[in-house]
Amino acid sequence: MIIFGSKAYLHQLAILTLVCGRCGNPSAHTLKKRVTKFTLFFVPLFAFSTKYATQCTFCGAEQRVTKEQADRLLAQSTGQAGGSPAYNQTEQQNPYQR
């Protein structure tokens, strides 16, 4: 008998100050990474799915973002993009609108 399945791991990458697309409030958002791994006999072997999302701490709305958007938000939060990481004018725009 072979036992296989999957297991998801949730990683919090950063906490950002953004304007929520749902409630319109400038509030803290958590940037999360969800990695799903294939398991064989309950041992995780390899990742087959990676998804990124932000969640508003004010209203709880969750919005999926692409890897590129997540990398850009993470770079801004650590100060690599220049300017103030917590309250930059470019960060106040909604990152998930095109």
C-alpha positions as CSV (number, residue, x, y, z in Angstrom):
1,M,0.0,0.0,0.0
2,I,1.3,3.4,-1.0
3,I,0.1,6.4,1.0
4,F,0.4,9.8,-0.8
5,G,-1.3,13.2,-0.6
6,S,-0.5,16.8,-0.2
7,K,0.1,19.3,2.6
8,A,-0.1,23.1,2.5
9,Y,2.3,25.5,4.3
10,L,1.4,29.1,5.0
11,H,4.2,31.7,5.4
12,Q,3.7,35.3,6.4
13,L,6.2,37.3,4.3
14,A,5.5,40.9,5.5
15,I,3.1,43.3,6.9
16,L,2.4,46.3,4.6
17,T,0.4,49.5,4.9
18,L,-1.8,49.7,1.8
19,V,-5.2,51.0,0.8
20,C,-7.7,48.2,0.8
21,G,-9.5,47.6,-2.5
22,R,-12.7,46.5,-0.7
23,C,-13.2,48.9,2.2
24,G,-11.0,51.8,1.0
25,N,-9.2,52.2,4.4
26,P,-5.4,52.6,4.6
27,S,-4.6,49.7,6.9
28,A,-2.1,46.9,7.5
29,H,-2.1,44.1,5.1
30,T,-0.4,40.8,5.6
31,L,1.5,39.3,2.6
32,K,1.2,35.5,2.6
33,K,2.7,32.7,0.6
34,R,1.0,29.4,0.5
35,V,3.1,26.4,-0.7
36,T,1.5,23.0,-1.4
37,K,3.8,20.0,-1.4
38,F,3.3,16.4,-2.5
39,T,3.8,13.9,0.3
40,L,4.7,10.3,0.1
41,F,4.3,8.3,3.4
42,F,3.6,11.7,5.1
43,V,7.0,13.0,4.0
44,P,6.9,16.3,1.9
45,L,8.9,15.7,-1.3
46,F,8.4,18.7,-3.6
47,A,6.3,21.8,-4.1
48,F,3.7,21.7,-6.9
49,S,1.8,24.9,-6.1
50,T,2.8,28.3,-4.8
51,K,0.2,31.1,-4.4
52,Y,0.6,34.7,-3.0
53,A,-2.1,36.8,-1.3
54,T,-2.6,39.9,0.7
55,Q,-5.2,40.2,3.5
56,C,-6.6,43.4,4.9
57,T,-6.5,43.4,8.7
58,F,-9.4,45.9,8.9
59,C,-12.1,44.1,6.9
60,G,-10.5,40.7,6.3
61,A,-10.7,40.8,2.5
62,E,-8.1,38.6,0.8
63,Q,-6.8,39.4,-2.6
64,R,-4.5,37.0,-4.7
65,V,-1.5,38.6,-6.2
66,T,1.1,37.4,-8.7
67,K,4.6,36.4,-7.8
68,E,6.0,39.6,-9.4
69,Q,3.6,41.8,-7.4
70,A,4.5,39.9,-4.2
71,D,8.2,40.4,-4.9
72,R,7.7,44.1,-5.6
73,L,5.7,44.6,-2.4
74,L,8.3,42.6,-0.4
75,A,11.1,44.8,-1.8
76,Q,9.2,47.9,-0.9
77,S,8.6,46.7,2.7
78,T,12.2,46.0,3.3
79,G,13.2,49.4,1.9
80,Q,15.0,48.2,-1.2
81,A,12.8,50.3,-3.5
82,G,13.8,53.5,-1.8
83,G,11.7,55.9,0.3
84,S,9.8,55.1,3.4
85,P,8.8,51.4,3.4
86,A,5.6,51.9,5.5
87,Y,4.0,55.0,3.9
88,N,5.2,55.6,0.4
89,Q,2.9,57.4,-2.1
90,T,3.3,54.7,-4.7
91,E,2.4,52.0,-2.1
92,Q,-0.9,53.7,-1.3
93,Q,-2.3,52.8,-4.7
94,N,-4.1,49.5,-4.9
95,P,-1.4,46.9,-6.0
96,Y,-3.9,44.4,-7.5
97,Q,-5.6,46.7,-9.9
98,R,-4.3,46.9,-13.4
